[in-house]
């Protein structure tokens, strides 16, 4: 109730800055630290919007989740107007609609080219779902491919049996359980100490996150299984969007298109840089063996088929469009 009241007051204040909404100030929640490329992308977007609207739209980016909102509640926070804008890891809000978990379905996309085709196929359905949640998707960009950081080499399917793996969403947990591991949900801030104490043996995440977490201090191996290229999306509350005049909306979409293309390239670059840093610090990096790849593909296919049996039309339609 308090958050909704604050949101209403902020919205009234923003809309009252000008009778025709020629000037609009908005806070943008960014869930990662300022040094992360997704947060840098949000800042670049805000800068471009300010430039292209000649200062009439002013977006203040707040990195590191400093506004106090957690991942699973972000979709609702933007819907209610509690947050005018937010960067959201889509898989974290997959419980609100399965379509948001599409990009983190295991081994559905195995390369950046696959990930882009999947995104293009699903974008109309993301847009429709965001509209139902009273918001507009402005752009989306992927994390580098998720792999497995482990204490020991992952050379055979049996090597994953019983391994305690920290994962980032429901899809990862379901997949790892099917593969024989013991998935765990744990806040990122608690992960390093959990690895030190043995509460967790392994982490499903990107090379970039492994570099940021200095995993070479607690783990020795990284298996490039290319589990998924999970998307982050930038969304805006629909009332704030509608408060922009047509020229401002055009400028915002121009900025969004440019930042989206830039962020896809930055994802590639950050992955390459992170892999180099990991290797320099002693992490042994390996491609999965043929046996491991076949084993993981089998589990991924079974998981997708099970998902399709209960999925809504939008999820099925996106998969069909991707497979064409």
C-alpha positions in Angstrom: 0.0 0.0 0.0 2.8 2.4 0.9 4.7 1.6 -2.3 1.5 2.2 -4.4 0.9 5.6 -2.7 4.5 6.6 -3.3 4.2 5.5 -6.9 1.0 7.5 -7.4 2.6 10.6 -5.9 5.7 10.2 -8.1 3.5 9.8 -11.2 1.5 12.9 -10.4 4.7 14.9 -9.8 6.2 13.6 -13.1 3.1 14.4 -15.1 2.7 17.8 -13.5 6.1 19.0 -14.7 4.4 20.3 -17.8 0.8 20.7 -18.8 1.5 18.8 -22.1 4.1 16.4 -20.6 6.8 18.0 -22.6 9.2 17.4 -19.7 9.2 14.1 -17.9 11.6 12.8 -15.3 11.8 9.0 -14.5 13.7 6.7 -12.2 15.0 3.6 -13.8 15.9 0.6 -11.6 19.0 -1.4 -12.7 19.5 -4.6 -10.8 23.2 -5.1 -11.4 26.2 -3.1 -10.2 27.2 0.0 -12.1 30.2 -1.9 -13.5 28.1 -4.6 -15.1 27.5 -4.2 -18.9 23.7 -4.4 -18.5 23.8 -1.4 -16.1 26.1 0.4 -18.4 23.7 -0.2 -21.2 20.9 1.3 -19.1 23.0 4.4 -18.5 23.8 4.6 -22.2 20.1 4.4 -23.0 19.3 7.2 -20.6 22.1 9.3 -22.1 20.8 8.8 -25.6 17.2 9.5 -24.6 18.3 12.7 -23.0 20.2 13.7 -26.2 17.5 12.7 -28.7 14.7 14.4 -26.7 16.9 17.5 -26.2 16.6 17.0 -22.4 12.8 16.8 -22.3 12.9 13.2 -21.1 15.3 12.7 -18.2 16.0 9.2 -17.0 17.9 8.6 -13.8 19.4 5.1 -13.6 19.8 3.5 -10.1 22.2 0.5 -10.4 22.8 -2.3 -7.9 19.1 -2.6 -7.0 19.6 0.5 -4.9 15.8 1.3 -5.1 15.2 -1.7 -3.0 13.2 -3.9 -5.3 14.0 -7.6 -5.9 13.9 -9.6 -9.1 10.6 -11.5 -8.8 8.6 -8.4 -7.9 9.9 -6.1 -10.6 7.2 -6.9 -13.2 4.5 -6.0 -10.8 6.3 -2.9 -9.5 6.4 -1.5 -13.1 2.8 -2.6 -13.7 1.7 -0.7 -10.6 3.8 2.4 -11.5 5.9 1.9 -8.3 8.8 1.9 -10.7 8.5 3.9 -13.9 11.2 1.8 -15.6 13.3 -1.2 -14.8 15.9 -3.6 -16.2 14.6 -7.1 -15.5 16.2 -10.6 -15.9 13.3 -12.2 -17.7 13.7 -15.7 -16.3 13.3 -14.3 -12.7 9.7 -13.2 -13.6 8.9 -16.4 -15.5 6.4 -17.3 -12.8 4.3 -14.4 -13.9 4.2 -15.8 -17.5 6.2 -18.7 -18.9 7.1 -16.7 -22.0 9.5 -14.7 -19.9 11.4 -17.9 -19.2 11.8 -18.8 -22.8 15.4 -17.5 -23.2 16.6 -19.6 -20.3 15.1 -22.8 -21.5 18.1 -25.3 -21.5 20.1 -25.6 -24.7 17.3 -24.1 -26.9 19.8 -21.6 -28.2 23.4 -22.8 -28.3 25.0 -19.7 -29.9 24.6 -16.0 -30.2 23.1 -16.5 -33.6 20.5 -19.0 -32.2 19.8 -16.6 -29.3 19.1 -13.7 -31.7 16.8 -15.9 -33.8 15.0 -17.0 -30.7 14.6 -13.4 -29.6 13.3 -12.2 -32.9 10.8 -15.1 -33.0 9.6 -14.4 -29.5 9.6 -10.6 -29.5 6.0 -10.2 -30.7 4.9 -12.4 -27.8 7.1 -10.6 -25.3 5.4 -7.3 -26.4 1.9 -8.7 -26.1 2.6 -10.1 -22.6 4.2 -6.9 -21.5 1.2 -5.0 -22.7 -1.0 -7.2 -20.5 1.2 -6.2 -17.6 0.7 -2.5 -18.4 4.2 -1.9 -19.6 6.2 -1.6 -22.8 9.4 -3.5 -23.6 12.0 -1.1 -25.0 14.9 -3.4 -25.7 16.4 -6.7 -24.6 19.9 -8.1 -24.6 21.4 -11.4 -23.5 23.8 -12.4 -20.9 26.8 -14.4 -22.2 26.2 -18.1 -22.4 25.7 -19.9 -19.1 28.1 -22.6 -18.2 29.0 -24.6 -15.1 31.7 -23.6 -12.7 32.8 -26.7 -10.7 35.4 -28.0 -8.3 36.2 -30.9 -10.5 36.2 -31.4 -14.3 32.8 -32.4 -15.9 34.0 -35.2 -18.2 31.1 -37.6 -17.9 27.3 -37.4 -17.0 28.0 -39.2 -13.7 30.3 -36.3 -12.7 27.2 -34.2 -12.1 25.4 -36.6 -9.8 24.7 -35.1 -6.4 26.6 -31.9 -7.1 25.1 -28.9 -5.3 24.6 -26.3 -8.0 23.5 -22.7 -7.5 21.2 -21.7 -10.3 19.4 -18.4 -11.2 15.9 -19.4 -12.1 13.3 -22.2 -12.1 14.3 -23.5 -15.5 17.8 -24.1 -14.4 16.7 -25.8 -11.2 14.4 -28.2 -13.2 17.1 -29.0 -15.7 19.8 -29.7 -13.2 17.6 -31.9 -11.2 16.8 -34.0 -14.3 20.5 -34.2 -14.9 21.1 -35.7 -11.4 22.5 -32.6 -9.7 21.1 -30.9 -6.5 20.0 -27.4 -7.6 20.0 -24.7 -5.0 18.5 -21.2 -4.8 20.8 -18.7 -3.1 21.2 -14.9 -3.3 24.3 -13.8 -5.2 25.6 -11.9 -2.2 25.7 -15.1 -0.2 27.2 -17.3 -2.9 30.9 -16.8 -2.4 30.8 -17.7 1.3 28.6 -20.7 0.4 31.3 -21.9 -2.0 34.0 -21.4 0.7 32.1 -23.5 3.2 31.0 -26.2 0.8 27.3 -25.4 1.1 27.5 -25.1 -2.7 29.8 -27.1 -5.1 29.0 -25.5 -8.4 27.4 -22.5 -10.1 25.4 -22.3 -13.3 26.2 -18.8 -14.6 28.2 -16.9 -17.2 31.9 -16.5 -17.5 31.3 -12.8 -16.8 29.7 -13.5 -13.5 32.4 -16.0 -12.7 35.0 -13.3 -13.4 33.1 -10.7 -11.3 32.8 -13.2 -8.4 36.5 -14.2 -8.6 35.5 -17.8 -8.7 39.1 -18.9 -9.3 39.6 -18.4 -5.6 37.1 -21.2 -4.7 36.6 -23.2 -7.9 38.8 -24.7 -10.5 36.8 -25.6 -13.7 34.4 -24.0 -16.1 32.5 -26.2 -18.5 31.2 -24.3 -21.6 27.9 -26.1 -21.9 26.1 -23.1 -23.5 23.1 -23.8 -21.3 21.3 -20.6 -22.3 21.6 -16.9 -23.3 19.2 -15.5 -20.7 17.7 -12.1 -21.7 17.5 -8.9 -19.7 14.7 -6.5 -20.8 14.2 -2.8 -20.3 10.5 -2.0 -19.7 8.5 1.2 -19.0 5.2 1.6 -17.3 2.5 2.2 -19.9 1.2 5.4 -18.2 4.7 6.9 -18.3 5.0 5.8 -21.9 1.7 7.4 -22.9 2.7 10.6 -21.2 5.4 11.1 -23.8 4.4 12.9 -26.9 4.9 11.2 -30.3 8.2 12.9 -31.0 9.5 11.8 -27.6 8.3 8.3 -28.1 10.1 8.2 -31.5 13.3 9.4 -29.9 13.1 6.8 -27.1 12.5 4.0 -29.6 15.5 5.2 -31.6 17.7 5.1 -28.5 16.3 1.7 -27.6 17.1 0.2 -31.0 20.7 1.5 -30.9 21.3 0.3 -27.4 19.9 -3.1 -28.1 22.3 -3.6 -31.0 25.2 -2.3 -28.9 24.4 -4.5 -26.0 24.3 -7.7 -28.0 27.8 -6.9 -29.2 28.9 -6.0 -25.7 27.7 -9.4 -24.5 29.9 -11.1 -27.0 32.9 -8.9 -26.1 32.4 -9.3 -22.3 32.2 -13.1 -22.7 35.5 -13.2 -24.6 37.2 -10.9 -22.1 35.9 -12.9 -19.1 37.0 -16.3 -20.5 40.5 -14.8 -20.9 40.6 -13.5 -17.4 39.4 -16.8 -16.0 42.1 -18.7 -17.8 44.8 -16.3 -16.7 43.7 -16.8 -13.1 43.9 -20.6 -13.3 40.4 -21.7 -14.2 40.5 -24.7 -16.5 38.1 -24.1 -19.3 36.7 -27.0 -21.4 34.1 -27.8 -24.0 31.7 -30.6 -23.0 32.6 -34.1 -24.2 30.4 -35.8 -26.8 28.9 -38.0 -24.0 28.1 -35.0 -21.8 26.7 -33.0 -24.7 24.4 -35.8 -25.8 23.3 -36.4 -22.2 22.5 -32.7 -21.6 20.7 -32.5 -25.0 18.5 -35.4 -24.0 17.5 -33.8 -20.8 16.8 -30.5 -22.4 14.6 -32.0 -25.1 12.6 -33.8 -22.5 12.2 -30.7 -20.4 11.0 -28.6 -23.4 8.5 -31.3 -24.5 7.1 -31.4 -21.0 6.9 -27.6 -20.9 5.0 -27.5 -24.2 2.3 -29.8 -22.9 1.1 -27.2 -20.4 2.4 -23.9 -22.0 0.1 -21.1 -23.2 -0.4 -20.3 -26.8 2.2 -17.5 -26.8 5.0 -19.8 -25.6 4.1 -22.5 -28.1 3.8 -19.9 -30.9 7.3 -18.5 -30.1 8.8 -22.0 -30.2 7.1 -22.8 -33.5 8.3 -19.5 -35.0 11.9 -20.2 -33.8 11.9 -23.7 -35.3 10.8 -22.6 -38.8 
